[in-house]
Amino acid sequence: MTTESGAPATSVPFAQRASRLVGRAGILIPFLIAFAVLSLISPPFLRVGNLTNILDQQAGIIIVACAGTFVLIAGGIDLSIGAIYGLSGAVALTLASSMSSEIGILAGIGVGLAVGLANGVIVTQFRINPLIGTLAMSFVVSGIAAIVTKGNLVVALDRLDFQAFAATKVLGLTSAAWMMIITAVLATILLSRTAFGRYVYATGGNIQAARLGGVRVNAIRIATFALSGAAAGLAGTLDASRVLSAQATGGQFLTFTVLTGIIVGGTSILGGEGSIQRTVLGCLFVALIANGFNLLGLDPFYQQVTLGVILLLAVGVDAWTRRFE
């Protein structure tokens, strides 16, 4: 038997079954494979110190990715997170040095929130494409960060009270790692258990239908950008706290890493689909690859190539699965 196009009749059902399997399993299978392979070929990988170090180093990235998942599901994209990260870290460390750690922390997060709100207004009220709007904002924010730091590295090695914000150990994990865990749990509840989360999915799935259904889509999209900006501000503040230094270009590669983790985790770049749990796994999968390259002493340039290929494959899989919806 054949279909009207001449293809075997069984090919479409098989493709549909494969698509559903990929959709259900998602990033879990490659994550488990990567974990198993690294455990076998690199004994230091399974050491508690290495695993907790991965969580500590990825805390900021996962925090930003959790908030960024809301933006992508709602049909947007935020390319300014790296610039916000750099500016927030510089502002937080500067004010922590000249005033107090508490003011520095609040200012760092506040800067991110303000830029996020501005992004939301630009995209919704001025109807500028999110890709262009947030890209332009990234240049603006990067310039402001360079002015704030005067192009120099901001250092405050004597502010151990500020360092405690990210580096305090609780049950073997740093406070940064615990904040990442709490953020992921709260984001999961907000996205999957609240009306706001349902509105985010509705906005990204079909914005016109959501508007006709009474959803205030502009408010929802502004809220997602605000969350993304605040998360980037928190991440920049945490990382500045950890190393007691910051610079305007500190988030140079953050945007690519975060978007790779989100998309590899199964969040669609077309909106309306995704989950926080998969985003966390996606970010950890990317972290495992980076950690594996470091433990095996491989050239970091190959790591960039590998991550680029993984991102292309993730986008391709997303496009393929959508063909059978």
Secondary structure, DSSP 8 states (H G I E B T S, - for coil): -B-TTSSBTTHHHHHHHHHHHHHHHTTHHHHHHHHHHHHHH-GGGGSHHHHHHHHHHHHHHHHHHHHHHHHHHTT-----HHHHHHHHHHHHHHHHHHT-HHHHHHHHHHHHHHHHHHHHHHHHTS---HHHHHHHHHHHHHHHHHHHHTTS-EE-TT-HHHHHHHH-EETTEEHHHHHHHHHHHHHHHHHHHSHHHHHHHHHHH-HHHHHHTT--HHHHHHHHHHHHHHHHHHHHHHHHHHHTEE-TTTTTTHHHHHHHHHHHTT--TTSS---HHHHHHHHHHHHHHHHHHHHHT--HHHHHHHHHHHHHHHHHHHHHHHTT-
